[in-house]
Amino acid sequence: MRYVLLSLLLLLIGNQHASAQIEGQFVRPDTVVTIGFLSFGSAVGMSGDIAVSAYSIPNFNTVWFMDNVAGLWEQVDEVEALQEDASQVFGSSVAIDGEAAVVGGLSYSYNGATNGGIAYVYELVDNAWVGTATLTPSDVEGQDEFGISVGVDGDVAIVGSHKADASGNDNAGAAYIFRKSGESWIEEDILLPSATDTVLTGRIGWSVDVSGDYAITGGPFELQGTSVVGSAYIYEYADTAWVQAVRLVPDQPTIIESFGSDVVINGDVAMVGASGADNGETVAGGVYVYNRIDEVWTLTQKIVSSDGEGSDQFGRNVDFEGNCAVVGAFNANKAYIFLFDGTTWQEEAILTPSMGESENGFGFDVGVSDGNVIVGTQGIFIEGMGGGGVFLYDNLCERIATSNESEDPFNLSFDLHQNYPNPFSRNTTIQYNIEQPAYVQLSVYNLLGQEVARLKEGVQSVGTHLTTWDASELASGMYIYALHVDGVRVASKRMVVR
């Protein structure tokens, strides 16, 4: 068993909950690196009780698989590239779902295509991870870097090639869909922007993900004028073909928004990271949430960190499953846990390493599955050993949710109802109940998290309270109203203004 060092991680709970110390596990190889960083943990993935992590530098062409056994993460397998080439950067990207994993090697050269890129499929066979397929694009060219990003869901894999010329434009990028047929993985389609959305420098395929009949790909380098805004595309599978459903772009981008830095999709919910987004005070980064409502992908929230500072790179990596999301901010050496309360995603925890290193890139990649969380580093350096490592949290999302339920004194004392009518064009009524006297604030926010109206503020008595609001001066769209009690946000709902 080749791993060392268990460590405690500081879990900082949001402002309505007390701080707590939660044990996490730090895992790294015992490989000695005298110069530079090992970078173990710069690409990570999670599926249930299985975690995967890669070295992601030349000459260390192996990927680890780790299992959660009674709360302790143990290395159970280590795989190598199916093609021998020390320069392929095997592990430049990893993804795992159930008993299938995909690993990218973006610098692999073959058929005269220098740095054309490659990806491999590994499947769990008799308790061992076995390489079963090599994925290459049908139109590979030099410098395509196929394998910069990967995703897998069941029998469908997606591989990004962010410098591909498949659209006819240099470095415009593409994503490739592969489907398992029998024992083989066959290229099924090439995902490109529609003819009207074709861009010259978007580098689509920088980030990718797939879930059932939906696929998403990001191109964070797409230009709008002189601004590096970025874009993302969602595709839907129907009648044996993948069809572009929507092109996503931010409404009020910064000069370097980098929208599409990372993408993830699960069912009817998609998240798009934008590492250069404005959080309202500084360019710390953000994550845009889209829901498929009445067959239309609609922006429902912009997630930002509570303590963000400029260049944090919050949103450079993001993952979510169910009602739990984890967002990395590697320039701040942090990762954030958000829980969905049925209406909005709320920040509930900030993870930081307790080892005292600086500039270690904690949060460089992240993953979550079944409540388990993995946080990778760009390269923590340990004297005499080298750098790299991953932080693993057993059942973290459930532990946070349970802690919140037991510590929140407001669960039974306050009740915020859905506004009526909803949607509405001018006036709407909001009702809330208070079972004990308290200082109450009722506010309305736009999807950027900015307060657009404060409807109530002050001490209020026990009972049912009704507030009628005139929203005629606001633009049509979706808004969130929230009830704050004694300075704590205890409930929120969505409303639609037409």
Secondary structure, DSSP 8 states (H G I E B T S, - for coil): ------EEEEEEE-TTS--EEEEEEEE------SSS---TTSEEEEETTEEEEE--STT--EEEEEEEETTEEEEEEEEE-SS--TTS-EEEEEEEETTEEEEEETT--BTTBTT-BEEEEEEEETTEEEEEEEE--TT--TT--EEEEEEEETTEEEEEETT--TTSSTT-BEEEEEEEETTEEEEEEEE---TTT--SS--BTSEEEEETTEEEEEETT-EETTEEEEEEEEEEEETTEEEEEEEE--SS--TEEEEEEEEEEETTEEEEEETT---SSS---EEEEEEEETTEEEEEEEE--TT--TT--TTSEEEEETTEEEEEETTTTEEEEEEE-SS-EEEEEEEE-SS--SS--TTSEEEEETTEEEEE-S--EETTTEE--EEEETTHHHHHHHHHHHH-TTTTTEEE---BSSSBSSEEEEEEEESS-EEEEEEEE-TTS-EEEEEEEEEE-SEEEEEEEE-TTS-SEEEEEEEEETTEEEEEEEEEE-
